[in-house]
Amino acid sequence: MRIHIATDHAGMELSAYLVRELSALGHQLIDHGPKVYDALDDYPGFCIAAAKAVVQDQEEGLQALGIVLGGSGNGEQIAANKVKGIRAALIWNADTAALARDHNDANVCALGARQHSQEEVLELVKIFIAKDFSNDERHVRRISKIARYESTGEVIY
């Protein structure tokens, strides 16, 4: 699987670890930065670039997901979710990692580098990557409503 990854300064060590470990498992990792540590960097550009790449790959029929990292993962998730077609989920335990894919067909996961050990994050990401969308009718319906709002601004209850 192709995996796009981005971070800010808080997640740089974790990002390098994930690139190394996930590549060793056979995944193709594309690092959207940053390339150099800067304690004052801004995460939105990096996370948006990774999210846009996920959408582009998926539109081209490639199997792709994204990972965005920061101190908490919250801002990075928000930034990624601004990209049309992205469903980024903040994951913090095995259940949220699995349900993000199973119920929400999330295509980007967000994690806090200051919230977990590297090993914990790797396990959560592995769960996220391994899980497939259930295609359950109720989840398909709900995701369709979100996509419709994203495209038209129309809210459907």
C-alpha positions as CSV (number, residue, x, y, z in Angstrom):
1,M,0.0,0.0,0.0
2,R,1.1,3.6,-0.7
3,I,1.1,5.6,2.5
4,H,1.5,9.4,2.5
5,I,2.9,10.8,5.8
6,A,3.4,14.3,7.1
7,T,4.2,15.9,10.4
8,D,5.4,19.0,12.2
9,H,8.4,19.3,14.4
10,A,6.8,17.4,17.2
11,G,6.4,14.3,15.2
12,M,9.6,14.2,13.1
13,E,11.3,11.3,15.1
14,L,8.0,9.4,15.0
15,S,7.6,10.0,11.3
16,A,11.1,8.7,10.5
17,Y,10.4,5.6,12.7
18,L,7.1,4.9,10.9
19,V,8.7,5.4,7.5
20,R,11.4,2.9,8.4
21,E,9.1,0.3,10.0
22,L,6.2,0.5,7.5
23,S,8.7,0.4,4.6
24,A,10.2,-2.8,6.1
25,L,6.7,-4.3,6.1
26,G,6.4,-3.7,2.3
27,H,4.5,-0.4,2.2
28,Q,5.6,2.4,-0.1
29,L,6.0,5.5,2.1
30,I,6.0,9.0,0.7
31,D,7.2,11.7,3.1
32,H,5.6,15.1,2.7
33,G,7.8,16.7,5.3
34,P,9.1,18.6,6.9
35,K,12.7,17.6,5.9
36,V,14.5,19.8,8.4
37,Y,13.7,20.3,12.1
38,D,12.2,23.7,12.9
39,A,10.6,24.2,16.3
40,L,8.5,27.0,14.8
41,D,7.2,25.2,11.7
42,D,3.6,25.1,10.7
43,Y,1.9,21.8,10.0
44,P,-1.0,22.7,7.7
45,G,1.0,22.8,4.5
46,F,2.6,19.4,5.1
47,C,-0.6,17.7,6.1
48,I,-2.6,19.2,3.3
49,A,0.0,18.1,0.8
50,A,-0.2,14.5,2.2
51,A,-4.0,14.6,2.1
52,K,-4.1,15.9,-1.5
53,A,-1.7,13.1,-2.5
54,V,-4.0,10.5,-0.9
55,V,-7.0,11.8,-2.9
56,Q,-5.0,11.9,-6.1
57,D,-3.8,8.3,-5.7
58,Q,-7.3,7.1,-4.8
59,E,-8.8,8.9,-7.8
60,E,-6.2,7.1,-10.0
61,G,-7.3,3.8,-8.6
62,L,-4.3,3.3,-6.3
63,Q,-4.6,1.8,-2.8
64,A,-3.4,4.7,-0.6
65,L,-3.8,6.0,2.9
66,G,-2.3,8.9,4.9
67,I,-0.8,9.5,8.3
68,V,-0.5,12.9,9.8
69,L,1.4,13.5,13.1
70,G,1.8,16.3,15.5
71,G,2.1,16.8,19.3
72,S,-1.6,15.9,19.8
73,G,-2.7,15.1,16.2
74,N,-5.7,17.4,16.5
75,G,-4.5,20.3,14.3
76,E,-3.1,17.9,11.8
77,Q,-6.4,16.1,11.5
78,I,-8.2,19.4,11.0
79,A,-5.8,20.4,8.3
80,A,-6.1,17.1,6.4
81,N,-9.9,17.2,6.7
82,K,-10.0,20.5,4.7
83,V,-9.0,18.6,1.6
84,K,-12.1,17.5,-0.4
85,G,-12.4,13.7,-0.3
86,I,-10.4,13.2,3.0
87,R,-11.9,11.6,6.0
88,A,-9.2,12.0,8.6
89,A,-9.7,10.4,12.0
90,L,-7.8,11.0,15.2
91,I,-6.9,7.6,16.6
92,W,-5.7,6.9,20.1
93,N,-6.4,3.3,20.8
94,A,-7.1,0.0,18.9
95,D,-10.8,0.6,18.8
96,T,-10.6,4.1,17.3
97,A,-8.0,2.8,14.8
98,A,-10.3,0.0,13.6
99,L,-13.6,1.9,13.7
100,A,-12.1,4.8,11.7
101,R,-11.8,2.4,8.8
102,D,-14.7,0.0,9.5
103,H,-17.4,2.6,10.1
104,N,-16.0,5.8,8.6
105,D,-13.8,4.6,5.7
106,A,-11.2,7.0,7.0
107,N,-8.4,7.5,4.5
108,V,-6.1,9.4,6.8
109,C,-5.2,8.7,10.4
110,A,-3.9,11.4,12.8
111,L,-1.9,10.7,15.9
112,G,-0.2,12.6,18.7
113,A,3.5,12.0,18.9
114,R,3.5,13.3,22.5
115,Q,0.6,11.0,23.5
116,H,2.1,7.6,22.7
117,S,5.3,5.6,22.4
118,Q,6.6,4.9,18.9
119,E,5.8,1.3,19.3
120,E,2.2,2.1,20.3
121,V,1.8,4.3,17.3
122,L,3.1,1.6,15.0
123,E,0.6,-0.8,16.4
124,L,-2.3,1.6,15.9
125,V,-1.2,2.4,12.4
126,K,-1.0,-1.3,11.6
127,I,-4.5,-1.8,12.8
128,F,-5.7,1.2,10.7
129,I,-4.0,0.0,7.6
130,A,-5.2,-3.6,7.9
131,K,-8.8,-2.8,8.5
132,D,-11.2,-2.5,5.6
133,F,-14.4,-0.5,5.3
134,S,-17.4,-2.6,6.2
135,N,-19.6,-1.3,3.4
136,D,-22.5,-1.6,5.8
137,E,-25.4,0.3,4.3
138,R,-25.8,2.7,7.3
139,H,-22.1,3.7,7.1
140,V,-22.3,4.1,3.3
141,R,-25.3,6.3,3.7
142,R,-23.7,8.5,6.4
143,I,-20.5,8.9,4.4
144,S,-22.6,9.9,1.4
145,K,-24.3,12.6,3.3
146,I,-20.9,14.0,4.4
147,A,-19.6,13.9,0.8
148,R,-22.8,15.6,-0.5
149,Y,-22.4,18.4,2.0
150,E,-18.7,18.7,1.0
151,S,-19.7,19.0,-2.6
152,T,-22.9,21.0,-2.5
153,G,-23.2,22.5,1.0
154,E,-26.6,20.8,1.3
155,V,-27.3,19.2,4.7
156,I,-29.3,16.0,4.7
157,Y,-30.7,14.6,7.9
